[in-house]
Amino acid sequence: MKITIKYFSWIRVKLKKGSEEFDFEKNTSFKTVSKILIKKHPHFKEIFNDSSIKFFLNLNEIEDHEIILKDGDVIALLPPVTGG
C-alpha cells in the first residue's frame, strides 16, 4: 500500500523535501511505520523522539500510534511553529 508523508518546518529542511511516498505492507500500524523510517534515516529518530511534534493522519491528529494505515493515507509531521 502507498502512504504519503508530508514534512513541515525544520523537518522539511533537514530531509530536503516536502513529501515522500512509501510502500508498506497491508495492515501496517503508524508505530510500525515510525520504526521502519527510523531504520531508514537517522533524522527520523530525532523526529519520532521529539514529543513536541504532532503527527496527523488525513488531517486528524494521531493519538493512537497503533492505528492501522490504509492505502492512500497521508501522514503529516508537524513541529511546533514559532514566529517573530
Z-matrix of the N, CA and C atoms (Angstrom, degrees):
N
C 1 1.450
C 2 1.517 1 108.81
N 3 1.308 2 115.57 1 147.83
C 4 1.467 3 120.79 2 -178.95
C 5 1.523 4 110.40 3 -99.89
N 6 1.332 5 115.03 4 131.93
C 7 1.461 6 123.43 5 178.10
C 8 1.526 7 107.30 6 -125.39
N 9 1.325 8 116.88 7 134.89
C 10 1.462 9 121.26 8 175.08
C 11 1.519 10 108.32 9 -101.31
N 12 1.326 11 115.74 10 133.99
C 13 1.462 12 120.99 11 175.69
C 14 1.517 13 107.54 12 -116.90
N 15 1.335 14 115.33 13 125.72
C 16 1.463 15 121.71 14 179.56
C 17 1.525 16 109.03 15 -104.98
N 18 1.326 17 114.71 16 138.44
C 19 1.458 18 122.38 17 -177.59
C 20 1.525 19 109.95 18 -112.91
N 21 1.315 20 116.45 19 139.66
C 22 1.454 21 121.78 20 179.96
C 23 1.531 22 110.48 21 -129.11
N 24 1.326 23 115.36 22 159.14
C 25 1.465 24 124.54 23 173.45
C 26 1.528 25 111.48 24 55.52
N 27 1.331 26 116.95 25 -134.08
C 28 1.468 27 120.11 26 -174.39
C 29 1.528 28 112.27 27 -65.97
N 30 1.326 29 117.68 28 -23.90
C 31 1.465 30 119.90 29 177.60
C 32 1.533 31 109.10 30 -65.21
N 33 1.310 32 115.51 31 -43.57
C 34 1.468 33 121.39 32 178.39
C 35 1.535 34 110.36 33 -59.91
N 36 1.318 35 116.46 34 -41.66
C 37 1.472 36 121.18 35 -179.62
C 38 1.528 37 110.36 36 -66.00
N 39 1.340 38 117.12 37 -47.01
C 40 1.476 39 120.28 38 -178.20
C 41 1.523 40 112.29 39 -63.99
N 42 1.322 41 116.97 40 -40.73
C 43 1.461 42 120.07 41 -177.21
C 44 1.529 43 112.65 42 -85.93
N 45 1.338 44 115.83 43 -9.42
C 46 1.467 45 122.80 44 177.68
C 47 1.529 46 112.96 45 58.84
N 48 1.328 47 115.08 46 37.20
C 49 1.465 48 120.75 47 175.51
C 50 1.518 49 109.21 48 -164.43
N 51 1.323 50 115.88 49 155.32
C 52 1.457 51 121.30 50 -177.86
C 53 1.510 52 114.01 51 -90.72
N 54 1.325 53 116.09 52 -23.82
C 55 1.462 54 119.64 53 178.83
C 56 1.523 55 109.16 54 -161.54
N 57 1.315 56 113.44 55 167.57
C 58 1.454 57 120.23 56 -179.18
C 59 1.523 58 107.97 57 -153.09
N 60 1.321 59 116.64 58 147.83
C 61 1.458 60 120.75 59 176.13
C 62 1.522 61 108.86 60 -110.49
N 63 1.323 62 115.39 61 135.43
C 64 1.462 63 121.50 62 -178.09
C 65 1.520 64 109.68 63 -125.30
N 66 1.322 65 116.02 64 153.15
C 67 1.463 66 122.76 65 171.95
C 68 1.525 67 108.04 66 -105.45
N 69 1.321 68 116.15 67 126.39
C 70 1.459 69 122.26 68 176.56
C 71 1.519 70 108.27 69 -128.48
N 72 1.325 71 115.67 70 159.54
C 73 1.460 72 120.34 71 176.19
C 74 1.523 73 109.90 72 -68.39
N 75 1.316 74 116.30 73 152.73
C 76 1.463 75 121.87 74 176.06
C 77 1.530 76 109.88 75 -56.96
N 78 1.327 77 116.32 76 149.53
C 79 1.465 78 123.64 77 177.75
C 80 1.529 79 113.30 78 63.50
N 81 1.330 80 116.86 79 31.80
C 82 1.458 81 121.84 80 176.54
C 83 1.520 82 108.91 81 -86.68
N 84 1.327 83 116.53 82 136.00
C 85 1.466 84 120.70 83 179.53
C 86 1.532 85 110.33 84 -87.39
N 87 1.318 86 115.58 85 162.07
C 88 1.459 87 120.95 86 175.93
C 89 1.527 88 110.21 87 -59.83
N 90 1.315 89 117.01 88 -39.34
C 91 1.472 90 121.23 89 178.91
C 92 1.528 91 110.86 90 -60.53
N 93 1.318 92 117.28 91 -42.61
C 94 1.467 93 121.09 92 178.28
C 95 1.521 94 110.75 93 -65.42
N 96 1.327 95 116.66 94 -41.55
C 97 1.464 96 120.85 95 177.34
C 98 1.528 97 110.15 96 -58.20
N 99 1.334 98 116.87 97 -44.48
C 100 1.468 99 119.75 98 -179.69
C 101 1.525 100 111.03 99 -61.50
N 102 1.320 101 117.83 100 -39.97
C 103 1.473 102 121.08 101 178.22
C 104 1.526 103 111.65 102 -65.34
N 105 1.326 104 116.60 103 -40.50
C 106 1.470 105 121.03 104 178.75
C 107 1.529 106 110.05 105 -64.22
N 108 1.328 107 116.53 106 -43.68
C 109 1.464 108 120.39 107 -178.92
C 110 1.529 109 111.74 108 -66.79
N 111 1.328 110 117.41 109 -37.24
C 112 1.475 111 120.89 110 177.81
C 113 1.527 112 109.99 111 -60.81
N 114 1.327 113 117.25 112 -39.96
C 115 1.461 114 120.39 113 177.91
C 116 1.530 115 111.25 114 -69.05
N 117 1.339 116 116.83 115 -29.96
C 118 1.472 117 121.88 116 -176.98
C 119 1.523 118 112.57 117 -72.82
N 120 1.334 119 117.53 118 -39.60
C 121 1.458 120 120.29 119 -173.44
C 122 1.537 121 109.74 120 -150.03
N 123 1.321 122 118.29 121 132.77
C 124 1.474 123 120.57 122 -176.99
C 125 1.528 124 114.35 123 -61.55
N 126 1.323 125 118.74 124 -26.01
C 127 1.467 126 119.59 125 179.70
C 128 1.530 127 111.57 126 -64.23
N 129 1.324 128 117.26 127 -28.42
C 130 1.463 129 119.62 128 -178.84
C 131 1.532 130 111.58 129 -67.26
N 132 1.313 131 117.69 130 -29.25
C 133 1.470 132 119.75 131 176.83
C 134 1.531 133 109.50 132 -61.85
N 135 1.310 134 116.44 133 -45.85
C 136 1.469 135 121.17 134 177.23
C 137 1.529 136 110.85 135 -61.30
N 138 1.315 137 116.45 136 -42.57
C 139 1.471 138 121.62 137 -177.81
C 140 1.523 139 111.00 138 -64.41
N 141 1.327 140 117.71 139 -51.44
C 142 1.460 141 120.59 140 -175.44
C 143 1.525 142 113.30 141 -75.89
N 144 1.323 143 117.97 142 -14.99
C 145 1.468 144 120.60 143 176.01
C 146 1.523 145 112.67 144 -93.40
N 147 1.315 146 117.77 145 -4.34
C 148 1.469 147 122.38 146 -179.52
C 149 1.533 148 108.81 147 -88.97
N 150 1.324 149 116.10 148 109.00
C 151 1.473 150 120.52 149 -175.25
C 152 1.526 151 113.28 150 -70.04
N 153 1.337 152 118.16 151 -11.77
C 154 1.465 153 119.90 152 179.78
C 155 1.535 154 112.21 153 -84.16
N 156 1.325 155 117.49 154 -12.95
C 157 1.461 156 121.13 155 -179.19
C 158 1.525 157 109.55 156 -81.10
N 159 1.327 158 115.23 157 134.09
C 160 1.457 159 121.59 158 176.80
C 161 1.524 160 108.67 159 -100.12
N 162 1.314 161 115.39 160 142.10
C 163 1.462 162 122.20 161 179.53
C 164 1.528 163 107.88 162 -115.07
N 165 1.322 164 115.57 163 132.21
C 166 1.460 165 121.14 164 -178.33
C 167 1.518 166 110.01 165 -122.82
N 168 1.328 167 115.23 166 142.12
C 169 1.454 168 122.47 167 175.64
C 170 1.523 169 106.85 168 -120.63
N 171 1.321 170 116.01 169 113.67
C 172 1.468 171 121.07 170 -178.84
C 173 1.533 172 111.46 171 51.21
N 174 1.331 173 115.38 172 47.33
C 175 1.470 174 125.52 173 176.27
C 176 1.525 175 114.59 174 72.91
N 177 1.331 176 118.80 175 6.66
C 178 1.458 177 122.05 176 176.41
C 179 1.519 178 109.09 177 -113.78
N 180 1.343 179 116.40 178 132.71
C 181 1.459 180 119.65 179 -178.51
C 182 1.526 181 110.69 180 -61.26
N 183 1.311 182 115.79 181 134.85
C 184 1.461 183 121.54 182 178.53
C 185 1.519 184 107.99 183 -81.73
N 186 1.310 185 115.83 184 117.36
C 187 1.459 186 120.78 185 177.54
C 188 1.526 187 110.81 186 -107.03
N 189 1.323 188 116.54 187 -28.59
C 190 1.461 189 122.10 188 179.31
C 191 1.524 190 107.90 189 -109.18
N 192 1.328 191 116.60 190 106.63
C 193 1.465 192 120.57 191 -177.11
C 194 1.526 193 112.90 192 -70.06
N 195 1.328 194 117.33 193 -7.83
C 196 1.463 195 121.14 194 177.01
C 197 1.525 196 111.56 195 -88.76
N 198 1.348 197 117.82 196 2.74
C 199 1.453 198 121.41 197 -178.53
C 200 1.528 199 109.85 198 -57.82
N 201 1.325 200 115.78 199 136.48
C 202 1.467 201 121.35 200 -179.52
C 203 1.533 202 108.85 201 -86.69
N 204 1.316 203 115.59 202 131.58
C 205 1.462 204 121.59 203 -179.26
C 206 1.522 205 110.73 204 -86.98
N 207 1.337 206 114.57 205 156.06
C 208 1.461 207 121.31 206 179.02
C 209 1.531 208 109.41 207 -122.67
N 210 1.309 209 115.60 208 157.09
C 211 1.456 210 121.00 209 178.37
C 212 1.524 211 109.77 210 -54.99
N 213 1.329 212 116.26 211 132.36
C 214 1.457 213 121.98 212 178.70
C 215 1.513 214 114.83 213 89.54
N 216 1.336 215 117.83 214 -3.63
C 217 1.464 216 120.37 215 178.69
C 218 1.526 217 110.44 216 -62.37
N 219 1.343 218 114.40 217 153.08
C 220 1.463 219 121.54 218 176.98
C 221 1.520 220 107.99 219 -122.85
N 222 1.321 221 115.42 220 125.15
C 223 1.466 222 122.61 221 176.92
C 224 1.517 223 107.47 222 -107.65
N 225 1.320 224 116.69 223 136.63
C 226 1.467 225 121.44 224 175.99
C 227 1.523 226 108.74 225 -119.08
N 228 1.328 227 115.97 226 134.85
C 229 1.466 228 122.95 227 176.72
C 230 1.513 229 107.40 228 -106.72
N 231 1.332 230 116.70 229 111.11
C 232 1.449 231 121.20 230 -169.35
C 233 1.532 232 111.69 231 -123.47
N 234 1.335 233 117.07 232 103.75
C 235 1.461 234 119.99 233 175.14
C 236 1.531 235 110.12 234 -73.96
N 237 1.328 236 117.16 235 163.12
C 238 1.457 237 118.96 236 176.73
C 239 1.530 238 109.94 237 -61.88
N 240 1.317 239 115.64 238 145.97
C 241 1.460 240 121.16 239 -177.21
C 242 1.518 241 108.55 240 -104.07
N 243 1.318 242 115.88 241 134.57
C 244 1.454 243 120.61 242 175.18
C 245 1.515 244 108.21 243 -120.97
N 246 1.267 245 115.94 244 157.52
C 247 1.452 246 118.90 245 -179.55
C 248 1.520 247 110.95 246 -143.28
N 249 1.264 248 114.53 247 177.85
C 250 1.445 249 117.19 248 179.35
C 251 1.501 250 111.43 249 -172.15
